[in-house]
Amino acid sequence: MACAKVTVLEAELTHMMVAGHADIRLVSLIQRFLPTAVINFFGKHAAFYFMQTMKKQLAGFQGSQYEERVRDKQDFYAELQRRVNFYTRF
């Protein structure tokens, strides 16, 4: 199980936080057959392609009803964003 928080900072800059839970039995099974370097290599590249896909998906939401609501209630969403940033900082 996993969740993600995506923030588009600029046209070419996206910040993404992903939290997940892996079954330790599956992880230990994979580590038994694959060296750590191979696991890290695939993890790094999978994350890159995942980010590219997410960026394309997010670009498709421009002009959405959500954007209109954020524009109409900027004070509310600014406070909401401030609180989310406070509790998700690391």
Buried (B, 14 or more C-beta within 10 A) or exposed (E): EEEEEBBBEEEEEBEBEEEEEEEEEEEEEEEEEEEEEEBEEEEEEEEEEEBEEBBEEBEEEEEEEEEEEBEEEEEEBEEEEEEEEEEEEE
